[in-house]
Amino acid sequence: MRPPKNRKRRWAVLAAFCALLAIAAAGLENRLTLRRYTVGSEKVKKTVRIALLTDLHSCFYGEGQRELLDMVEVQHPDVVLLGGDIVDDVLPEDNAWLTVRRLAARYPTYYVTGNHEYRSGRVETIRKEMAESGVIVLAGECRSVLLQGQRVELCGVDDPKCGGSMWSDQLSAAAKAAGPDCFAVLLSHRPERVEDYLAYDFDLVLSGHAHGGQWRLPGLVNGLLAPDQGFFPAYAGGLYRLDENTDLVVSRGLARESTRVPRIFNPPELVIIDVTPAE
């Protein structure tokens, strides 16, 4: 005896509801993920591993920040780069400083400001505390660093909130300080300023700020909305080949509880970049 049509309809509705719940749960998953990229270059003879952390916004990653710190440790990076908005302008700063100090105690660690550090009104204090924590603050400088027995140029600029002309001057100064024969990395919070970056000879640009476009549809939409890029941002997150000499990596960032709008299909991420000898 076949069940009544209304019973079939109820089962269909229940099945659809459960499917929607499963999709929603997957979309709202905010556990920390590891994202890897590989960039080849004739300027390196041995692989250099970079850990990129951006947009932490003082968010919580377990007791003692162990969830994040343990993931970094397993990757054995040669250098850690902090790409801005590590400290939030609203949330308490304890998680940020705990993360920063423990990273700086284990790895060469470099930092540039983000817009939220400027928004906090404490940017100079934050810079000073970074330096006192053992972090190298980059603001228009380029440091020549020995990584895996070879020279790598690590350059950095403040967030453009420092002022348009000052930011341009910093970018120019950092580029001029970079040696032409070494692999040159630019750490800059904003990914959308690619035309400015391409005016110079950086091999790799590392950014954050876009938060992955906040909402994603994997395989269809890489990001819905990002600050300073608007809807369907061109540089929401990922590896972008800007020209034959320059790559851009945009981290989707580590912000979780600091975001007003939940991340959808866009979990927070630690980014690892391996710069490998070109084949």
FIDRENDO-776932 format. One record per residue: residue in one letter; x, y, z of N, C-alpha, C in turn. Coordinates in pm, whole numbers, plus 32768, in hexadecimal, padded with zeros to 4 digits. Layout:
BEGIN
AXYZXYZXYZ;...
//
This chain:
BEGIN
M80557F8880008000800080008058807D8000;R804580D57F9F8098814C7F94806F81B57FFA;P80D381FB803180B082638093806682D58051;P8016831B809A7FCD838E8063802D83F6802C;K7FFC84447FCE804F84AB7F8F808185117FF3;N802E85358056805B859B80B780D08569810B;R80D584E38125814684AD817081C684B7811B;K81BA8498809C822E84A68042825D8536803E;R81FD8591803D8220861E8037826B864980B5;R823B86168129827D863981A7830D860681AA;W8323858B817883AA85568174840385A78116;A83CC85D280A7841986238048844086A98086;V83E086E680CE83FD8765810F84678753817B;L845B86E681C984BC86CB8232854786B481F8;A854D8668818B85CE864E814B860C86CF8118;A85BA872680DC85ED87A680A9861E87FD811B;F85D587FE818A85FB884C81FE8681881B8237;C869187968240870E875F8274878387808218;A876A877E819687D387A1813687FC88328146;L87998889815987B88917816D8807892D81ED;L87E488E58257882E88F082D588C088C382C2;A88D28856827889598824825F89AB88898210;I896F88C681AB89B3892B815A89D689A481AF;A897589CF8204898E8A42825A89FF8A2682BC;A8A0089AD82F58A6A898883548AF289898310;A8AF7895482968B768954824B8BA189E28229;G8B428A3482028B638ABD81DC8B948B118250;L8B628AF782C78B878B46833C8BFD8B0C8389;E8C378AA083588CAA8A6483998D1C8ACA83A1;N8D4D8AE2841A8DB48B48842B8E328B148470;R8E498A9084648EC68A5A84998F3B8A878443;L8FAD8A9A848490258AC7844090508A6483D6;T90718A97835E90A08A4282F2912D8A6C82C9;L91728A11828691F88A2B825191EE8A3981BA;R92248AA6818692238ABF80F692B38AC680C5;R92D48A79805F935C8A73802A93638AAB7F9D;Y93CD8AF37F8193EA8B217EFA947F8B0A7EDD;T949D8AF47E5F95288AE37E3495468B477DC6;V95B78B8B7DD695E48BEF7D7596728BCA7D4B;G968B8BBF7CCA970F8B9D7C9A975F8C197C75;S97E48C117C89983A8C827C6698C88C517C4A;E99078C8E7BE699928C727BC899F08CB57C2C;K99BA8D097C839A0C8D547CE29A278D077D63;V99EB8C917D739A068C417DEA9A3D8BB97DBF;K9A958B847E109AD18B017DF79A988A957E52;K9A628AC27EC39A208A687F2199978A9F7F43;T993A8A487F6498B28A737F8498AF8AC58004;V986B8B357FFE98558B8B807197C18B848095;R97A38B6A811397188B5E814096F08BD98191;I96858C198165964F8C9281A595C88C7181E4;A95B58C96826095318C9082A194F78D1D82A1;L94818D2C8265943D8DAE825C93C28DAC82B5;L93BF8E088316934B8E19836E93168EA7835B;T92978EB28338925B8F36832991D38F38836E;D91A88FB18390911F8FC983BE90F98F6F8433;L91528F62849291318F16850C90C68F5E855C;H90CA8FE2855F9066903385A6905490078637;S90C28FDC867490C18FB4870290648F3F8720;C90478EEC86BC8FE88E7E86CF90268E0B871D;F8FCF8DB987568FF48D4E87B2900A8CCC8766;Y907E8C8C8781909E8C0C874290CA8BA687AC;G90728B94880D908B8B30887490E18B6588E5;E90E68B18895091358B3E89C591C68B56899C;G91F88BCC89BC92808BEF899692948BFF8901;Q92268C0E88B5922B8C1A8822926B8B9E87E2;R925F8B2A882592A68AB387F992748A818771;E91F58A91875391C18A6186D2920F8A9F865F;L92248B208666926D8B6685FC93038B4E8607;L933A8B5B867E93CA8B4D868F93FB8AC1866E;D93AD8A5C869393D489D3867393D489BA85DD;M937389F48596936F89E3850593E98A2384C4;V94118A9884F6948A8AD884C195038A7F84DC;E950E8A4C8555958489FE857C959589828526;V9528893E8507952F88C484B6956988E1842C;Q9556895A83F99583897E8372961789A4836B;H965789BB83DC96E689DE83E2970A8A4F8380;P96CB8AC2838D96EB8B2F833197778B68834A;D97B28B9F82E198308BE582EF981C8C728322;V97A78CAA830897898D32833196F28D408340;V96C68D96839B96388DB383B196208E45838D;L95BB8E5C833A95968EE48311950A8F038342;L94FC8F738386947C8FA083BE944A90138367;G93E08FF8831993B6905482B1934A90B782D6;G934A90E6835392EE9151837A926C912183B8;D922D917B840491B2915E844F91C590E784AD;I923990DC84E692529076854C920B909E85CC;V9210911F85EE91CB91578661914891968631;D90DC917B8677905991B386529045923A8697;D8FE8928886618FCA930A869E8F5693038700;V8F18928C87108EA7927C876C8EC3920E87D3;L8EE9919887A58EFF912788008F78913F8859;P8F78910588D18FF0910C8927906990D288DE;E90E0910688FD915790E788AF91A6906F88E1;D917D9031894F91CE8FC9898D91F18F58892C;N91908F2788DF91A98EB8888292108EDE8819;A92088F5987EA92678F87878492F58F8687BA;W93088FC08831938F8FCD886593C88F478891;L93748EEE88C193A28E6888E493D58E218867;T938B8E2D87F993B48DF0877A94368E2C8749;V943E8EAF874994B48EF5871495318ECF8763;R95298ED387E695A08EBB883895D28E2C882A;R95788DCE882295A38D43881695DB8D25878A;L95A48D64872695DD8D54869F96698D918698;A96768E0B86CC96F78E5186C597638E0A8716;A973B8DBF877B979D8D7687CC97D68CFD8781;R97928CD1871897BB8C5786D197EB8C708642;Y97BA8CDC860397D78CF0857697FC8D82855B;P984C8D9A84F198598E2584C497CF8E568499;T97A18EC384D497178EF084C097158F828498;Y96C78FA0842E96C0902783F6962E905183EE;Y961890D583F7958F91098404957D918A83B7;V95079197837994D992198345944F9236837E;T942D92B5838493AC92DE83BB933A92C1835A;G92C292B88394924692B0834791ED9325836B;N917C932F8328912493A2833F90E893A383CB;H90D3932E84089097932D848D90F8935B84F8;E9177934784E391D7937E854291D49417853E;Y91C2944F84C791B094DF84BE912B950984FA;R90C494BC84E1903F94DE8515903D94DE85AE;S9094948D85EB90989487867D90CA950986BC;G9110955C866D914C95D586A491CB95BA86F3;R91FD953C86EF92719516873E92E294E086E7;V92E79508866B934494C8860F93D694D6863C;E93FC954A866F9486955B869C94A595028715;T944594F7876F9457949F87E39461940E87B7;I940F93E787569412935D87239498934086E1;R94C9939C8690954D938B865395B9937686BE;K95B493CA8726961893C28791960F933C87D9;E9596930F87F495869290883B95B1921B87E3;M95999225876095CB91BD8704966291B3870F;A96A59225870897379227870F976991F08794;E972692158800974F91E488849735914E8892;S96DB9118884096BE90898842971E903887EB;G977B907D87A997DC9038875597B9903286C3;V9752907C869A9725907F860F976990F385C7;I979290DB854A97C9914684F79754918C84B1;V9746920E84CA96DB925D848E9710929B840C;L96C79284839F96ED92B9831B968F932A82F5;A96C7939F82DA9677941282B196C694608249;G96CE942581D1971D9462816797AC94318165;E97C793C381AD984D938A81B1985193068165;C98CC92DB814A98E392568112995A921A815C;R994591A6819799AF916381E399E490ED8191;S9A6690E681869AA6907481449ABC900881AD;V9A7A8F9481999A768F2B81FF9AAF8EAA81C4;L9AFD8E6482149B378DE581EA9AD58D74820D;L9A9B8D3481A79A3C8CC781BA9A6B8C508168;Q9A7C8BE081A89AAE8B6881659B318B85811C;G9B868BD8815B9C098BF481269C0D8C5280B0;Q9B9E8C9880959B9B8CF580239B548D75804B;R9B798DE180089B408E6380279AB48E727FEB;V9A578E9C804099CF8EBE801599B28F4A8047;E99798F9C7FF199559025801798C69028804B;L98B4905080C8982F905C8105980E90F08113;C97AF911E80C3978991AB80C196FC91BA80F8;G96DD9230812C965792458162963092D78165;V95AE92EE815B9578937681619502937981C1;D94EC93EE81FB94789403825093F793F781FF;D938793EC8245930693F5820292F6948181C7;P92B094908156929C9515811B9259957B8176;K9222954E81E791EB95AC82489255960B827F;C92D495E88268934096418296934096C38247;G930096C381D192FD9739817C932D971680F0;G92E59745808B9300971C8002938F97367FD5;S93C297AF7FE9944997CF7FBC94B19783800D;M94999776809194F7972C80E494FE969B80BA;W94889660809A948695D4806F94D395C27FED;S94BF961B7F8E950796147F0F959D96227F24;D95C4967C7F7D9652968F7F9B968D96127FDC;Q964095D480359670955A8075968394EA800E;L962394DD7FB3962C94747F4E96A794887EF6;S96BE95037ECD973295237E7B97B495097EC6;A97B995317F459832951D7F95984F94887FAA;A97E8943A7FC497FA93AA7FD8982E93687F58;A97F593907EE7981F93567E6898B093787E48;K98DA93F37E629962941D7E4599C793D77EA0;A999B93B37F1899F693717F769A0A92DD7F57;A99B292A37F0699BA92147EE79A2891FA7E81;G9A7D91987E9D9AE591737E3E9AAA912F7DC4;P9AD891527D4B9A9A911D7CD19AB290897CBA;D9B1990517CF69B3B8FC67CDD9B008F667D43;C9AC08F9A7DAB9A848F467E1399ED8F3F7E01;F99B28ED47E3299218EC77E2F98E58F307E8B;A988B8F847E5798548FF57EA297C18FE07EC2;V97A18FE47F4297178FD57F7396E6905C7FA6;L966F90827F7D962E90FA7FB495B990D0800A;L95B990FC8087954A90E680E394FA916680EB;S947C916080BE942691D780B9939691AA80D2;H935391EB812F92D091BD815B926791B880EC;R926C9217808F92019226802D922091DE7FAA;P91CA91827F7D91E691397F0191BB91827E83;E916391E47E8F912792207E17918492827DD1;R91F592A47E0C924C930A7DD292B692CE7D75;V928A92737D2192E892297CCF933192837C6B;E92F092EA7C38933393417BD793AB93867C18;D939E93AB7C96940F93E67CDD948093817CF0;Y945C93057D1494C292A07D2A950D927E7CA9;L94C4927B7C3A950192547BBB955E92BF7B83;A955D93367BBD95BB939E7B92964893807BC1;Y965893197C1596DB92F77C4C96F892637C33;D9771923A7C59979E91B47C34979791517CA8;F9727914E7CEE971490EA7D5796F390637D16;D972A8FF97D4E970C8F737D1B968B8F3C7D54;L966D8F607DD195F88F2A7E1795BE8F967E70;V953B8FAC7E6594F290097EBA94938FB87F11;L94918FD57F94943D8F8C7FF393DF8FEF8038;S935D8FCE803792F79029806C928B8FDB80B7;G922E902880F191B88FF181349143904D8119;H9104907E818490A090EA817F901990C28146;A9015906C80E08F97904F809A8F3F8FEC80E5;H8F758FA581478F298F4181948EE78EDA813B;G8F248EBE80C88EED8E58806F8E6B8E7F802D;G8E4B8F01802F8DCA8F2A7FF78D548F058050;Q8D708ED780C98D0F8EB781328CB78E3F8111;W8C6F8E4380A18C1C8DD280768C568D997FF5;R8C5F8D157FEC8C938CD47F758C378C647F48;L8C3D8C447EC88BFF8BCC7E918C6F8B847E49;P8CAD8B217E898D238AE27E508D0C8AB37DC0;G8D698AD87D6B8D5F8AB37CDE8D0B8B127C8C;L8CC08B6B7CCE8C698BC97C858C8A8C5A7CA4;V8C8B8C7D7D248CA68D077D4E8D148D047DB6;N8D868D417D968DF78D3F7DF28DE28D9C7E69;G8D8E8E017E598D6F8E5C7EC78CFE8EB87E9F;L8CA58ED87EFC8C338F2C7EDD8C518FC07EEC;L8C8D8FE67F5F8C9F90747F7D8D1D90867FD1;A8D7390E17FA78DEF90FC7FF18E0391928000;P8E3B91BD80718E55924C80838EB392818017;D8E9292F87FE58EE1933F7F818EE392F97EF8;Q8E97928D7EE98E88924D7E668DF692407E3D;G8D9C92427E9F8D0F92397E808CE291AB7E64;F8C74919E7E188C3B911B7DFA8C9390CF7D97;F8C98904A7DAB8CE48FEF7D568D7590207D43;P8DBD902C7DB18E4590647DAB8EA2900F7D56;A8EF990547D0D8F5990107CB78FC38FC67D07;Y8FDF8FF67D81904B8FBD7DD290158F9C7E5E;A8FB98F3C7E638F7B8F177EE28FD48EBA7F33;G901A8E617EF190708E017F3590A48D9C7ED2;G91278D7E7EDC91618D1D7E8291E68D4B7E4C;L92168D027DE892948D217DA492748D5A7D1A;Y92AB8DD17CFE92908E177C8193148E357C3A;R931A8E137BBC938E8E357B6A93768EBD7B2C;L93BB8F247B5F93A28FAC7B3293E68FCA7AAD;D94608F9A7A9E94A48FA07A1E950E8F337A1F;E95658F3079BB95C58EC279B2962B8EC37A21;N96358F307A6C969A8F3A7AD596628F417B62;T95E08F5B7B7295A98F7A7BF6952E8F257C15;D95308EE67C8B94BB8E9E7CBF94838EE87D36;L94018EDD7D4893BB8F157DBB93748EA47E05;V938B8E9A7E8793408E3E7EDB92EC8E907F3C;V92698E757F3D920D8EBB7F9691D68E557FFA;S91F18E6C807991BB8E1580E2912A8E3C80FF;R90D78DD78117904D8DF1814190458E1481D5;G90B48E0D821990BB8E4382A0908C8DE7830E;L909E8E17838990838DC88401900F8DFC8454;A8FCA8E6384258F5C8E9E84728EEA8E3A8483;R8EB88E2E84FE8E438DD985188DDA8E2A8564;E8DE78E3185E88D7F8E7386378D7C8F098625;S8DE18F4185E48DE48FD285D08D8C8FFF855B;T8D648FA285048D198FC9848D8C858FDC84AF;R8C4B9048847E8BBD906284968B6490058444;V8B938FE283CE8B4A8F8783768B938F028375;P8B4D8E92838A8B938E1183908BD48DEE830B;R8C468DA983138C888D75829C8C3B8CFB826B;I8C248CF181E98BDC8C8181AE8C348C3D8146;F8C498BBA81588CA58B6D81038D2B8BB580F7;N8D578BED81658DCD8C4481638E138C3C81EB;P8E458BC682118E818BB882968F018C0A82A2;P8F248C31831C8FA28C79833290178C20830E;E90878C5E82E790F58C0D82B3917E8C4282DC;L91D88BE282F392668BFB82F9929D8BDE826F;V92EB8C39823693208C2981B093B48C0781B6;I93DB8BA0816D94668B77815F948D8B8580CD;I94F88BD180B3952B8BE1802B95B58BA28023;D95C78B467FC9964A8B0D7FAE96828B4F7F30;V96F08B957F4097378BCF7ECE97A18B697EA6;T978F8B2D7E3097E38ABD7E06983A8AE37D8E;P98AA8A9F7D7C98FC8AB97D0598AC8A9A7C86;A98B48AF37C25986D8ADD7BA898AB8A687B5F;E98568A167B21988789A27AD698C489CD7A52;
//
